[in-house]
Amino acid sequence: MGWFRAAALGAFVVAGCAKAERSADDLSGVATAVDSTSDTIVVRDTGDPPPERIRQLVEELRIASGADDTSTFAEIYEVEVDGADRLWIFDNPSNRIFLFGSEGELLRRIGRQGAGPGEFNSNNGMVALADGGIAIWDARNARVSYFSAAGDFVRSFTTPSQFYTNDGLHRDDSGSLYLKRPVTPPREGEILGRMGLVALDSAGVFRDSLAPPDIEVPRDVYVATRGGGRSSTNSQYAPQYLWAWHPAGHFVVAHGGKYEIIVARPTGKPLVIRREALPVPLTPEQRSEDEESILWQMRNVDPSWSWSGPPIPQHKAPLLQIFVARDGRIWARVATPSERIPDEELPPRRPNGPPVRRFRATAAWEVFAPDGRMLGRVAFPPRMTLVQADGDRVWVIGRDENDLPAILRLRIQPSFVAALDR
């Protein structure tokens, strides 16, 4: 049993013990305590990993187009990594998929702009299938299309077209597909209801609606209305309600302000992961920048809008994003201090465009085993966005100094301890 193995290594303290001890074999650098005496298993991970325990990423593979290369992607909209580690890259300008092998070789160009079989007008979500192919939701064409492992168009079915989103198609290990949609009535301050998933049958007919478990996260919302238009937003630093879909077929939800993650497993006791994280303060200049951005958004709806709402937070919410890797590990993006972007790297402000962001923060993710043990923190280089992870491998979208996109496969070093991950 994984729990008893971990306890033998000293990474856990069984319920009832007063103090969590750290083992020399526990490379996460934090103390972990488990309480399984109630109806919920609670895993508490305490302390920040020391700098020497933070994992780094080493580049293994890079797929990039040159500034004048028109034969491959120009702008990466979405990436899907299939079971053979091949990369399906959707290029937004051309509405085309580029299929690359696991070593970076271009295998095929798939589709084009259009409404015919195998053509695309949008990409609202793309998932790898067990047979090596992919499915893609094209909301503008109101359909989900299937492609074989070789990249050939197989079939499509229609879907309702009244709702659009991104990252809107999901699957589970049984092969079932789900569309992301509002599944609850709107609450105060919301324009749409809470997002969840709707299961699809093989013909694309809606079946059950699945709502992620609710967590009461106070929402500091700013609202502007004008005529029939209405817009709402909140501070980028405020706590968020977060959820992700687990490949085993259940939700993982989180309270961004408390750094609390709930794994809503369909069988057995629910699992709760709680972290005690040091607050990351905001400078007056960072708070002023966020306020300027909110004013711009609200005045786009109502030009007379004046500040009406809570002040910008003094600290960043500790938990920013959650992601479930294909191996079932839970990745949690944590708040880190921001740095000012050098003036020479700032883009010019477009006429009538939003204020230019002058601060950025390097991404850092904390990784948890499916049973809640913290495996470690991974530091990401600047300008990289997590796409997929599996074991010690990570796939990201990166950008160079000229803002040109690339797909990279990176390896985590030092490796997560295999004995603790079994």
Steps between C-alpha positions, in 0.01 A plus 500: 500500500638844403406658832695246706803512268512877536467479876789258512712754314413766752322724252175469693389511859200281575189657648530573869869592500573854605782584264593430138859397443706541185687204359831519320325309222233767468642733237202738503649690793166532683344317792185298427236380745195286425175470692272221377290459814197697372282468191762693301871431464686824569861537388685803640824606334680761706794726418660632183758286320853636554667631183722193465194275491321683218501303174626653178400429141752385240413530131482174302311603185402825329269544202497855366436686178731770372376855463462453123395134503149461356510120473404435864315675782503875546311522828431210735141496623488154657725196535400141572752228588379152403590165654802463269625847605418644160396865491181625336540878466208720396614810312249781545580715194464211255239294693718196434647222714868409478585149615857448624667176604643440845845614381369819340468390137205646305272211404200671347297817447133441572197703392458862401258792541149402402180314582551180301595160642836526673502881486488745791355839581612495862662285766311491828672193642709206384561164670717198422313170464598151610540385138768764433269742322342821624158663537455875457204723583435770240224717648469727197426198284293356791665160495754262649726332243708184535835435332690173485852444631623562145321837492216395268153643553271227635162654588328786679179565691315825562490685833293797620662822383368758746798484735870555427803449724859380481643176638141381480537132406600238757516123522557234763682169501184318390499700176191711582496859370374807684434862401570785740184706555312690773317235704348707785291819509699824536568620853533860615770676303506231228390538140511126436447211736779289643702319234491122491482220247226339294553141390456418130386171354649357181263712288571822688175504697521664842473260792574574866616840623790485745552790739831524686465500880419845628739692725403836643772735377422868568492681167598866476317582179491824301195538275416748225172518307381709211181438307490127442874456556650374823853417597654373821859442604713473810855567602760266354636466853173409672423142612336285234288190497700250294417163348655242271382170354681183605558232231350245741166675450451741791562860599784657691405838647689760700463813712766737372495718809553218749718272284260214555456230235213250510526179300139385452573131447193296401588218740654502844546802720539847347855634514589853610847650455581803715812712473627772726663750266675827577308803363643681198449877550407743223673835458295820463609517134373146431166576664469823303567313174227247577256780583581670169425177313164456673405863427578448132286185481203658677512824302492303177144411604406816685723802423371676812592212731680607815658279760231307687620191669759367741859623494771297330634232737818563698633150424479252216273202545735208577353253247454615140421193291460123522572242233474120498776332299431190297670285769250625758737731685355832606692811404429823689634833381600715797544873537853634462640854531466714190776685321478810288532433126789696345374794296663367182287184526169681541274504193358835390148569616250463217253783433197435721672183620539378857773636726836332450591264781827610659549214744545126459557203726690180424277193518560251779298182536471267798436137413296255705468125468144369452485421873585859597871473576694802385775382267670834454498843342604557138637836385411599143715729286333828398244511218400135520146359528435147625325274247541145628704299749571132554748370755817705468409642158329832436373656176470878479431783257796736511580833339835643400624858521315580176173355641511208256335184636655157543404167651751357746532170679687539827621258765470560874830485688560360749246230430205444728579209731366185335450323830277776629300515177397132483 
